Amino acid sequence: MTLVNLVLVILIVALAAYAVLGGADFGGGFWDLTAGGAQRGARMRGLVHRSIGPVWEANHVWLIVVLVTTWTCFPRAFGPIMETLYVPLFLAAVGIIFRGAAYALRGEAATISEARELGALFALSSVLVPFFFGCAVGALASGHVPANGDPGAAFTSWTGTTAVWIGALSVVTSAYVSSVFLAADSVRVGAPDLTRAFRTRALGAATLAGAMAIGGLFVIRSDSRALYDGLTSGIGLVAVIVSAVVGALTLWLLWTSRFELARYTSGMAVGVMIAGLAGALRPDFLPGQLTLRDAAAGHATLLATLIVLVIALLVIVPSVALLFRLALQGRLSDQFEPIIRPDDGSGG
């Protein structure tokens, strides 16, 4: 395996990790947004807060790995991507900042109005961030990023059918993975009412995500034939089949309330989907514009970066694994309690 392929594998793994772990984090905000009125949604918001509290900042380490790997090892692709897709990427970055600030500050609100605004900002940002990231990925995958970049396509590049569909799918898969994780966490805290609620949500989100993924092939066929061909042959087709099988297994695990196993299979289904998308694009980085080899940096840069990445991952992976193990054991979380979002008294 060449250095380019080794670096690409690390890039795909980091992107999949962010899609699963970061997606579950953003999905928690989606369920916060849709929990209901102040009284009715209090217990659900309390569980969301307890579950994401210890890990929400750590998940972004994978985004950093993706960015650093791309601009260092594939600089000829990184430049055009940033020049063309700066609007959705900027909006996603702003959403991450607003979401983090709202999450950190909403417990310190001085007035009822501030508490409501911060809670809404956290929840809304949690939906918009995966949407904009998904649109950026969709624009790249459907060949709307030229090799020389196109700052003039600030909006048209990422508002095509495929890009918007992948953006919407990103929101749904985030909600899907999050609901599976939260169902498992609700069992751990002894909240059977929330277990039932998140089991229902997980089943619905899993079904919707599967339907969108399969139906999306027909969307892609009419909008981006090259991407469709990649997803229906070779590595791309294998990934589509594996993702569908693992998704069906997850549905069965959810139906039989085996949430801990479903936690892993739901993440695997999303991760395989990411790998399949990358496989469908090979041998290109920018479809129809720039191959992986042409986008890559020189041998010395690739080798040095690969060594640094391996060393970094030897630190990151065990650290993140320990963090999640402690979080799952409840040793880093606050005591579960409902979060009542102040309102005008009409919610509930």
N, C-alpha and C positions, 0 to 999 in steps of 0.2 A: 504494500500500500504506500503510495507516494505521500510526501509531506502535505500536499494540498488536500488530499483525501482525509488524512489524519486530523488536520485542523478543521476541516468541514464536519467531521464526526463530532468533535468537541462543540462546534458551533450549533449543530442540530440538537445535541443533548442539552446544552444550556438553554436553547430556545424552547425545547419541550419542557424542561424543568420550570421555566418561567410561565409557560402557558398553563401548566398544571397547578403549581404552587401559588404563583401570583394570581392565576385565574381563580383559584379557590378563595383567595383573599378578596379579590374584586367581587366575586359572586356573593360573598357575605354582605357586601354593601347593597347588592341587588335585593337580597331578601330583607335587609333593613328598610329599603325604600318601599317594598311591597308588603310589609308586615301588617299594616293596618293602622287604625287610630292609636292615640296615646295609650289607652288602657289595654285595648285588644292586642296590640303588637308589643307590649312591654316585655313579656317573657321571651319572645323570639329575639328582640333586639338585645336583651341581656345575654342570651346564649351566643349571638354573633360577636358581641363585644368580648366575652370571655374566651371564645375560641381563637379569634385572630389577634388578640392582644399581645401574646408573647412572640409572634412570628411575623407580623405584618411588615416590619422593616427589613427583616432578613431576606424575605423573598426577592427583593430587588437586586440582590447580589448577582442573580442570574442574568438580569438585564444588563448589568455592568459587564459581565463576561461576554455577552453577545455583542455589545457595542465595541468593546476593546478589541475583541477578536476580529470583527468585521473591518474596522478602520485600520488595524495594523496588518492583517494578513490579506485582505481583499480591498486595498485602497482604491483601485480603479473602478470598483463598484460602489464603494461607500460614498465617494464624492457625488456621482450622479443621483444616488438615492436621496441624499440630503438636499441636493439642489432641486430635485423634482418633488419630493414628498415632505417638504419642510412644514407644510401646514398641518397635516394630520399628526406628524411626529411632535410638532410644537404643542398642539392642543392636548396630546396624550401626556406630554411632560408637565404642562400646566395643571392638568387634571390630577396627576400624581402628587404634585405639590399641594394643591388645594385640598385633596383628600387627606393627606397626612396632617396638614395643619388643622383641618376640621376635626379629625379623629382625636388629635392631641388636646384640642381646646374645648371640645363640646362639654366636657365635664366641669369646666371652669367658667361656664357662661354666667354672666352677672345678672342677666334678665331673661325672662321667658322668651322674648323675641330673639335674643342671641342664640339661645339653646335650640330653638326651632330652625333658625337659619343655618347653624353649624351642622345640625343633624341632616338637614336636606342637602347641604353642600357635600357632605361625606357620601351620602347615598347616591346622589346624582353623578358625582365624579367617578364612583365605582362602576357605573354603567358606561360612561362616556370613554374612559381610558381604554378598556378592551375593544370598544367599537372602533376607535381611531387607530389603534395598533393593528386591528384586523383589516381595516381598509388599506393601510399602508402595505401589509403583506399581500393582500389581494391585488393591489395595483402592480406590485413587483412581479407576482406570479403570473399575471395576465399579460405581461409585456408592455406596460405603460410607462416604463422608466427607460428612456433612451440612454445609450452609452455615454453621450456627452452631457447628460442632464438637460432639464428644461424648466428653468424657473418660471417661465410663462404659463406652464400647465399647473399652476398652484392648486387649482380645484378640479379641473377636468381629469387629471391623472388618477385621482383616487375616488371618483364618484361614479365610475362605471358599474355595470351590473355585477360583475364578479367581485370587485372590490367591496361594494356595499353588502353583498351577500356574505362574504367572509367576515366582514365587520359584525354583521348581525349574528352570524354563527359563533363568533368569539364571545359575544355577550351570553348567548344561550349555553355554550359549553362551560363558561365560567360559573353560571348559575347552577348548572348540572353538577359539576365537580363539588362545588361548595355545598350544595344540598346533601350530597352523599356524606361529606365530611361532617357536616353539622348533625346529620342523623346519628352518626356514630358517637359524636360528642354528647348528644342529648341522652344517649343510653348511659354514658359514663357519669353524667351528673344526676342521673335518676329522675328524668323529666319525661314520663311516658307520653304526655300530651304533645310535647315538642317532637318526640320520636315519631309519632303518628303524622304530625304535620309535615316534617321534613321527609319522611318516607313518601308521602303523597307527592310532594314537590319534586323529589328526586325521580320518581317514576315518570311524572309528567315531563320534566326537563329532559330526561334521558330519551324518552320517546320523540320529543320535539327535535332534539339534537340529531338523533339518528335519521329522522325524516328529512331534516334540512340537509344533512350530509349527502344522503342518497339523491334527494331531489336536486341538490345543487349541481350534480353532474350534468343535468340537462340544461341548467342555467349556464354553466361553463361551456358546454358544447356549442351553444349559439353565440357566446361572447368571446371565447378564447379557445379555439379549436386545438392549438398546440398543447395547452395545459390539459384539456380533456383527453387527448391522445396519450399524454404521459400518465394520467391517472387510470387509464383503462388498458394499460399494457405494462409489462416488466415489473420493476420494483414498485411503481405507483399502484398497480392493480393488486399486488400482493398486500401492500399496506392497507388498501381499501377493504379487502376481504378480512384481514386480521382485525382491523378496527371494528368491522361490523360484527364479527364473531365475539370479540371481547365485549363489545357493547351489549350484545344479546345476553352474554353471561352476567354482565353487571345487572341487567334488568331482572334476571332470575334471582340473583343474590339479594337485590332490593326487595323483591316480592316475598322472599323467604326471611327477610329481616336479618341478613348476614352482612351487617354494615361494615365491619372491619375489613373483610375480604373485598367488599365492593369499593372501599376506599382505594385499594391498590388497582383493581381492574378498571375503575373509571379513569384514573390517571393514566393507565397504560393505553386505554382507547384513544385518549387525546394525544398522548405522546406519539403513538404510531401514526396518527393522522398528520402530525407535523412532519415526521420522517417521510411519509408517503408524498407529501407535497414537495419536499426537497428532492426526493427521488424522481418525481415527475418532471422536474426542471432540468435534471442532468442531461447533457454536460454543460448546460448554461448556468450562469449566475443571474444575468439579466436576459430573459428569454428573447431569442432572436437578435440580441444586441451584443452580448459579451459572454464568452465562455468562462468557466471556472479558472482555467489555466491563464487566460489572458487577464482576468481580474486579479489574480494572485500577485503578492509581492515576491521579491527575489528569494532564492534558496536560503541565504543567510538569515534574512528576516523571519522567514517561516520557521526555521530551525530554532532560532533564539526564542521566538514567541511560543513555540510548542513546548520547549523546556520550561519556560516560565508558567505556562498554563498547567502543565502537569504538576509542578510544585504547588501552584495555587490551589488546584483541585484536591491535592493531598491534604491541604489544610481546610478548605471550604467544606468538602463533602462530609468528613467526620464531624466537623463542628455543627453543620446544619442538621445532620442525623441526630447528634446529641441533643440539640435544641428541640427538635420535634419529639424525641423520646421523652424528654422532661415535660414538654408541653402536654403530650398525650397522657402522661401519668398524673397530670394536674398539679405538678410541683411548682409551676411558674404562673399559674392562673389565679385570678382572684376568685373568691367564693361566688358561685352563681347567684345572681339576683336580677330581677326585672329592671329594665331601664324605662322609666316613664318619661316620655318626651313631652314637655309642657305644651299645651295648646289652649285653645279658647274654651275648652270644656265640652266641645261638641263631638270630639273623637271618642271611640271606644266601642 
